[in-house]
Amino acid sequence: MKAFLKVILLKPIFNILILLVFLTPGNYLWVAIVILTLLIKLVLLPSSINMIRSQKRMKDLQPEVQKIKDQYKDDKAGEQKATMDLYRREKINPLASCLPLLIQLPILGILYYAF
């Protein structure tokens, strides 16, 4: 498993970093790291935009969620079901806001391991 992760994740990012070092004037490592960071952010931009939209929609629904909490204050299962029904009706995925972070963490670990 470790070799698989090394070949699939570490080597491509490391090779891109080395390529960027050679392409930058003066072969500065810090410039290559900044460029690689910007490239990763650019790739993750669509999912980050979706995360921000999802968080905004969840914030807009907060008064309705509070009404559900007040209505089902003694029934936690009913509260969860009603809240999930509300999210489903409004086409909101509460876990979608975590996705970009879950993608960025392994990349951070890979860059740490590369150095």
C-alpha positions in Angstrom: 0.0 0.0 0.0 2.8 2.4 0.9 4.5 1.7 -2.5 1.2 2.3 -4.3 0.7 5.7 -2.6 4.3 6.6 -3.3 4.0 5.8 -7.0 0.6 7.3 -7.5 0.8 10.4 -5.3 4.3 11.3 -4.3 6.3 10.8 -7.5 4.0 12.9 -9.8 3.9 15.8 -7.4 7.6 15.6 -6.7 8.4 15.5 -10.4 6.2 18.5 -11.0 8.0 20.3 -8.3 11.4 19.4 -9.7 10.3 20.5 -13.2 9.1 23.8 -11.8 12.5 24.3 -10.1 14.3 23.9 -13.4 11.8 26.1 -15.3 12.0 29.0 -12.8 14.7 31.6 -13.4 17.6 31.0 -11.0 16.2 27.5 -10.1 14.7 28.7 -6.8 12.9 26.1 -4.8 10.7 28.6 -3.0 9.4 30.0 -6.3 8.6 26.4 -7.5 6.7 25.7 -4.2 4.7 28.9 -4.6 3.8 28.0 -8.2 2.9 24.5 -7.3 0.7 25.8 -4.5 -1.0 28.1 -6.9 -1.5 25.3 -9.4 -3.0 23.0 -6.7 -5.3 25.9 -5.6 -6.4 26.5 -9.2 -7.2 22.8 -9.7 -9.2 22.8 -6.4 -11.0 26.1 -7.2 -14.2 24.5 -8.6 -14.7 22.4 -5.5 -13.8 25.3 -3.2 -16.5 27.4 -5.0 -19.0 24.7 -4.5 -18.0 24.4 -0.8 -18.6 28.1 -0.3 -22.0 28.0 -2.1 -23.0 25.0 0.0 -22.0 26.8 3.2 -23.9 29.9 2.2 -27.1 27.9 1.4 -26.8 26.1 4.7 -26.4 29.4 6.5 -29.5 30.7 4.6 -31.5 27.6 5.9 -30.4 28.1 9.5 -33.7 29.7 10.6 -35.6 26.6 9.2 -33.1 24.3 10.9 -33.7 26.1 14.2 -37.4 25.7 13.8 -36.9 22.0 13.3 -34.7 21.9 16.4 -37.4 23.6 18.4 -40.1 21.4 17.0 -38.2 18.1 17.8 -36.3 19.1 20.9 -37.1 15.8 22.7 -36.8 13.6 19.6 -33.2 13.6 18.3 -33.9 11.0 15.6 -36.9 12.9 14.3 -34.8 16.1 14.3 -32.1 14.5 12.3 -34.6 13.0 9.8 -36.4 16.3 9.4 -33.1 18.2 8.9 -31.9 15.6 6.3 -35.2 15.9 4.5 -34.8 19.7 4.4 -31.3 19.3 3.0 -32.5 16.8 0.5 -35.4 19.0 -0.6 -33.0 22.0 -1.0 -30.4 19.8 -2.7 -27.7 20.5 -0.1 -25.0 18.0 0.9 -23.7 18.8 4.4 -20.5 16.8 3.8 -19.7 18.7 0.5 -18.2 21.5 2.5 -15.4 19.1 3.8 -14.4 17.8 0.4 -11.7 20.4 -0.5 -10.1 20.0 2.9 -10.0 16.3 2.6 -8.2 16.7 -0.8 -5.8 19.3 0.4 -4.6 17.3 3.5 -3.0 14.4 1.6 -1.3 16.9 -0.7 0.1 18.7 2.3 1.4 15.4 3.6 2.9 14.5 0.3 4.8 17.8 0.1 6.0 17.3 3.6 7.2 13.8 2.8 8.9 15.0 -0.4 11.2 17.2 1.7 
